[in-house]
């Protein structure tokens, strides 16, 4: 009688498995031999990275307008003051206001890190005094005073080509 298809298939699979084991056995012998002949490199000691120290932060309450303009900033324990400001702003008018917690960075000495794009220009005390004097004198100026302008086209030259800048223009 002829062999069934299942029996033939089993024989083929057994033959393939034996061929695979022979190939893998020869490969493992070769790789083991090459590994034994190769020298291992000395492992470099690993250096530990210094961990970045976490930056200190503090939580503050910030009251914002609908355009994200900061209306007030309060420390964490001053939440009642922040809520009072929020209520007064909401009672005022049509704009929307809201309060939000914000974590701000601190320096090592505990002062907040100022995050400004450009520092404000410093003004000396002498400059303040001079600016104050200008403002005081500005009230004394007569803005409506008439100015004497030369209406003859700006030609102030004599017949000999000299200018008459030393002589004031005649009033007419």
C-alpha angles and dihedrals in degrees: 000000000000122000117256121248091249093056092049091049091051091052092051092048091049091051091050091049091052091050091050093051091050091051094047092046092054092046093050091050090052095047092046090052093050092047091053092052096048116085118228118238116240110260114244115234110253116238118217116234116233107246115238108250110242112251115243115244138181132205119240132176114237125194112210134188121226089267090056092251110152109243098176143351123209134180118252096261091050094069092126091059090050091051090049091053090047092052093049092049092048091049092052102068155304102321123101119237131183140181124229135176115241130191110219124192121248131209120238090265092055099256118128118261108246110225104194124150094221128006118250113257113258116232121206121228090244091056090050091054092049092047090049091052091052091053092050092050091046090073090059094055118107104224094183095054115130117243122219106232125179108245098186094093097270096282105140095162124123122221090267092055098254119132122240094219092127093059118067116234115265117254114234 
